[in-house]
Amino acid sequence: MKMFLKNKKALSTVVTTLIILVVSILLATVVTYYAINVTSTRVEEESLFVTKQHVWYDTSTNSSKAAFIIINTGGRDVVLDKITVRGQECSWSSVYYNTTTNSINDDLPWISGDPSSVTLDGTSYTLTQATKDITLKSGYTMIVYIVNPDSISVNDIGLSVGINIFSAQAQYYKECNVQAAS
C-alpha cells in the first residue's frame, strides 16, 4: 500500500500522454480538412462546350471548310493548342476566329472564299486569321472557321469526320457529316 501512495504521479503521466495524443490527432485532422477545403474550392476547372460543327465541301471550287462554336463554360481561361479535322492538324494560318461575349443562336453558314466576317443573329462578326495558339477567356464564345482542312475531298460528302480541339488540359472531340456547300 505504501508503494501506491508514493506513486501518485504514475497515473497522471499516462493520462497526460493520452491527452497529448488525442489533441495532436484532432489538430492533424483539422489541418487536413482545412487544406482539402481550400484546395477543392479554389480549383477552377477547364470546360469547353463545342457546338454547331460543320464540314463542307464545295464541288465548284474543289475547296472545303470546317466551322464550329466553342463556349468556355469553365472557371478558367483556356489556350487552344491545336485543332485537327479527321486527324490532320490544321495550320493556324488556315484558322479564322472571333471571340465574343454574345450568345449565338443561329447556325453557322457556308462562306465562300476566305471568311473575313459572318453575320449571326443580326450581328456581324469580323473573323481574324490566327497566327499562334488562341486564348479563350472564361465565359466567352468563339466562332471558328477553318479553310481547306486536310484530307477532305468530294468523296467524303455524306461521311462522318471528327474535329478535335486540343488545350493544355484536355481534348474535345465532335463528329459531323461532310456536307455539300450550297
C-alpha positions in Angstrom: 0.0 0.0 0.0 2.9 2.4 0.7 4.0 1.8 -2.8 0.8 3.0 -4.3 0.8 6.1 -2.2 4.3 7.0 -3.2 3.5 6.8 -7.0 0.7 9.3 -7.2 2.2 10.7 -10.4 2.3 7.4 -12.3 -1.3 7.6 -13.4 -1.1 11.3 -14.3 1.8 10.6 -16.8 -0.4 8.1 -18.7 -3.4 10.5 -18.7 -1.2 13.4 -19.9 0.2 11.2 -22.7 -3.3 10.3 -23.8 -4.4 13.9 -23.8 -1.4 15.0 -25.9 -2.1 12.1 -28.3 -5.8 13.0 -28.7 -5.1 16.7 -29.2 -2.4 16.0 -31.8 -4.8 13.7 -33.8 -7.5 16.3 -33.6 -5.1 19.1 -34.7 -3.9 17.0 -37.7 -7.5 16.2 -38.7 -8.4 19.9 -38.6 -5.4 20.9 -40.6 -6.1 18.2 -43.2 -9.7 19.2 -43.5 -8.8 22.8 -43.9 -6.2 22.0 -46.6 -8.7 19.9 -48.6 -11.4 22.5 -48.3 -9.1 25.3 -49.5 -7.8 23.4 -52.5 -11.1 22.0 -53.6 -12.9 25.3 -53.5 -10.1 27.3 -55.1 -9.5 24.9 -58.0 -11.2 26.1 -61.2 -11.8 23.5 -63.9 -11.4 23.8 -67.6 -14.6 23.1 -69.5 -15.3 23.8 -73.2 -18.6 23.2 -75.0 -18.2 22.6 -78.7 -21.4 23.1 -80.8 -22.8 23.8 -84.3 -19.9 22.0 -86.0 -19.9 21.7 -89.8 -17.6 20.5 -92.5 -18.5 21.5 -96.1 -17.0 20.6 -99.5 -17.6 22.9 -102.5 -17.5 20.9 -105.8 -17.4 24.1 -107.9 -14.1 25.3 -106.4 -12.8 22.0 -105.0 -12.3 23.5 -101.6 -13.5 22.7 -98.1 -14.3 24.5 -94.9 -14.9 23.5 -91.3 -16.7 25.6 -88.7 -17.8 25.3 -85.1 -18.5 27.4 -82.0 -16.6 26.9 -78.7 -18.1 28.2 -75.4 -15.8 28.3 -72.4 -18.1 27.2 -69.6 -15.3 26.5 -67.1 -13.9 28.8 -64.5 -10.5 29.4 -66.1 -9.1 30.8 -69.3 -8.1 28.2 -71.9 -5.3 28.2 -74.5 -6.2 26.2 -77.7 -3.0 24.4 -78.7 -4.1 22.6 -81.8 -7.2 21.8 -84.0 -7.4 18.7 -86.1 -10.0 17.7 -88.7 -10.1 14.0 -89.5 -6.9 13.5 -87.6 -4.9 16.0 -89.6 -3.6 19.1 -87.9 -4.8 22.5 -89.2 -2.2 25.1 -89.6 -3.0 28.3 -87.7 -2.9 30.3 -91.0 -6.0 28.5 -92.2 -7.9 29.2 -88.9 -10.2 32.3 -88.7 -11.9 33.2 -85.4 -13.9 35.7 -83.5 -14.3 35.9 -79.7 -17.4 37.4 -78.2 -19.5 37.5 -75.0 -22.7 37.3 -77.0 -24.7 34.1 -77.1 -25.2 32.7 -80.6 -28.5 31.0 -81.6 -28.1 30.9 -85.4 -26.4 28.0 -87.2 -23.1 28.7 -88.9 -23.5 29.4 -92.6 -21.2 28.4 -95.5 -18.9 31.2 -96.5 -17.3 31.2 -99.9 -13.7 32.4 -100.2 -11.7 33.4 -97.1 -14.0 34.0 -94.2 -13.5 37.6 -93.2 -16.8 38.1 -91.5 -20.0 36.2 -90.6 -23.5 37.5 -89.6 -25.3 35.6 -86.9 -28.4 36.7 -85.0 -28.3 40.0 -86.9 -24.8 40.8 -85.6 -21.8 40.9 -87.9 -18.6 39.3 -86.5 -15.2 40.1 -88.1 -13.0 37.0 -88.2 -9.3 37.3 -87.5 -6.7 34.9 -89.0 -4.9 33.0 -86.3 -1.1 33.2 -86.2 -0.4 31.2 -83.0 -2.3 29.4 -80.1 -5.6 31.1 -79.4 -6.8 32.1 -75.9 -10.4 31.9 -74.9 -11.4 33.6 -71.7 -13.9 32.1 -69.2 -17.5 32.8 -70.2 -16.6 33.8 -73.7 -17.8 32.3 -77.0 -15.5 31.7 -80.1 -16.6 31.3 -83.7 -14.1 29.3 -85.7 -13.8 28.7 -89.4 -11.0 26.6 -91.0 -10.2 26.9 -94.7 -9.3 23.7 -96.5 -8.8 21.3 -93.7 -6.5 18.5 -94.9 -7.9 15.3 -96.4 -11.4 16.4 -97.1 -12.4 15.6 -100.7 -15.6 15.2 -102.9 -15.7 11.5 -101.9 -16.2 12.5 -98.2 -19.6 14.1 -98.8 -22.1 12.3 -96.6 -19.3 10.6 -94.4 -18.6 11.4 -90.8 -15.4 13.2 -89.8 -14.1 14.1 -86.4 -13.0 17.5 -85.2 -10.6 17.6 -82.2 -9.8 20.8 -80.3 -6.7 20.4 -78.0 -6.0 22.6 -75.0 -3.3 22.3 -72.3 -5.5 20.2 -70.1 -7.8 18.2 -72.4 -9.0 17.4 -75.9 -12.6 17.9 -77.1 -13.9 15.7 -79.9 -17.0 16.2 -82.1 -18.2 14.4 -85.2 -20.2 15.7 -88.1 -21.1 14.7 -91.6 -19.4 16.4 -94.6 -22.0 18.5 -96.4 -22.0 19.7 -99.9 -21.6 23.5 -99.9 -24.6 25.4 -101.4 
